Amino acid sequence: MPFSDDLDPDIIQDVKEEYKKAAFWLPFNALEIQKVFNEDELEELSGFLKEVKEAGASNLKKARAVEKYSKVGFKLLKLSKIV
């Protein structure tokens, strides 16, 4: 029996969908995102972007979001090839 028979196609599809969603709101393709972020980090990154947008002109709120989500923020900089 090949190894692929052990894989649950529903789980694989769910993970693919998460990366497709991330590729929609991040300016990178799903394969690039998948190399850097795991599924939990994608949820964190989504929260980070939401908080920064909601912060509006408040630099204090933006700074708090950056501090709170520093791990995924750094990975986003890495993905952007800024660091």
ChimeraX attribute file (.defattr): number of C-alpha atoms within 10 A of each C-alpha:
attribute: neighborCount
match mode: 1-to-1
recipient: residues
	/A:1	5
	/A:2	5
	/A:3	6
	/A:4	8
	/A:5	8
	/A:6	8
	/A:7	9
	/A:8	9
	/A:9	11
	/A:10	9
	/A:11	10
	/A:12	10
	/A:13	10
	/A:14	11
	/A:15	15
	/A:16	16
	/A:17	13
	/A:18	17
	/A:19	21
	/A:20	17
	/A:21	13
	/A:22	22
	/A:23	17
	/A:24	12
	/A:25	10
	/A:26	15
	/A:27	11
	/A:28	13
	/A:29	13
	/A:30	18
	/A:31	12
	/A:32	13
	/A:33	20
	/A:34	18
	/A:35	9
	/A:36	14
	/A:37	19
	/A:38	13
	/A:39	14
	/A:40	9
	/A:41	16
	/A:42	19
	/A:43	14
	/A:44	17
	/A:45	22
	/A:46	15
	/A:47	14
	/A:48	21
	/A:49	17
	/A:50	12
	/A:51	17
	/A:52	18
	/A:53	12
	/A:54	12
	/A:55	16
	/A:56	10
	/A:57	10
	/A:58	10
	/A:59	11
	/A:60	10
	/A:61	16
	/A:62	19
	/A:63	13
	/A:64	14
	/A:65	19
	/A:66	18
	/A:67	12
	/A:68	13
	/A:69	18
	/A:70	14
	/A:71	13
	/A:72	20
	/A:73	19
	/A:74	14
	/A:75	18
	/A:76	18
	/A:77	11
	/A:78	12
	/A:79	16
	/A:80	11
	/A:81	8
	/A:82	9
	/A:83	9
